[in-house]
Amino acid sequence: MNATFAGSFSVLISLTSPVLSSVAALLTIFIVAIADWFRTGERMSLAAILGGCLIIVAFLMLSWSTWREMTEDAERKAHDASVEAEWDSDDESDKDGGR
């Protein structure tokens, strides 16, 4: 079980960022508390529920921020590539003598 978690965590870090991965790992605490509640029938305390909700909100906010950053970065790269392509085409027309 530990090897599965470690492997999954390593893949998550390589696909995203270490910060997002560590916050995602915190979600396992709340998931275990919910599984324990279903398994034993013992209700979770108010502190456990509030803490879990805070972890979920933090994860959602960080996920949205990461997605927005990745989207802006992709747009910037696409814009830079189009500007570079325009410069290359201008250079080629200069070499051809403006034909």
N, C-alpha and C positions, 0 to 999 in steps of 0.2 A: 504494500500500500504506500509506503514512504517513497519507494522508487518511482511509482506512478506519479505521485505528487511532484517529486523533484524533477522528473522528466517533463511533465506538463508545464511546470513553472519555468523551466529553462526555455522551452519552446515559446511560451508567452513573452518572456523577456526579449527573445530574439525577434519576435514579430512586432512588439510594441516598445514601450519604454520601461525601464526599471521601476519608475514611480507608479505607473499604471498597474504594473504587475504586482507590486507590493500591496496596493490598495485592493486589488482583486483578490489577493491572498487573504485579506481581512474578511472578505465575504464568506470564507469557509467557516469562520467562527459562528456567524449567524446561521449559516446552513446547518451546521452541526447542532446548534441549539434547537432549531426547528425539527430536525430529525429526532433529537432526544425527546422533544415534546410529543411527537407522534408515536414514538416507540414506548415511552414510559407513561404517557398521559399526564405527566406533571406539568403544570402550567408554567410558562416563563414569567419571570418577574418584570415589573414595569421598566426597571433599569435595563434589562436585557433587550426588551422590545425597543426602547428608545435608542439604545446603543446600536442595535441592528439597523434601525431606520436611519440613523446618522451615517453609518457606514455605507448604506445603499445610496443615500443622497450624495455623499462624497464621491462614490464611485461613478455615479451618473454625471455629476458635474465634471469630473476629471475626464471621463470618456468623451463628453461633448467638447470639452476644450481641446483634447487631443485630436478629435475628428476635425474640428474647425482649423486647427493649426496645420494638419496634413492637407486639407483642402486648399487652404491659402498657399501652402508651399507648392502644391501641384499646379495651381493657377499661375504662380510666379514663374515656375520652371517652363510652363507652356508659353507664357508671354516672352520670356527670355529667349526661348528657342525660336519663336517667330521673328523677333527682332534680329537675332543672329542670322536667320535665313534671309531676311531682307538685306542685311549688310553684305552677305555672301553674293546675292544676286546683283547688288550694286557694284561690287568688285568685279564680277564677271563682265558686266556691261562696260565697265571702264577698260578692261583688258581688250575687249572686242572693238574698241574705238567708238563706243556709243551707238553701235548698230541696233 
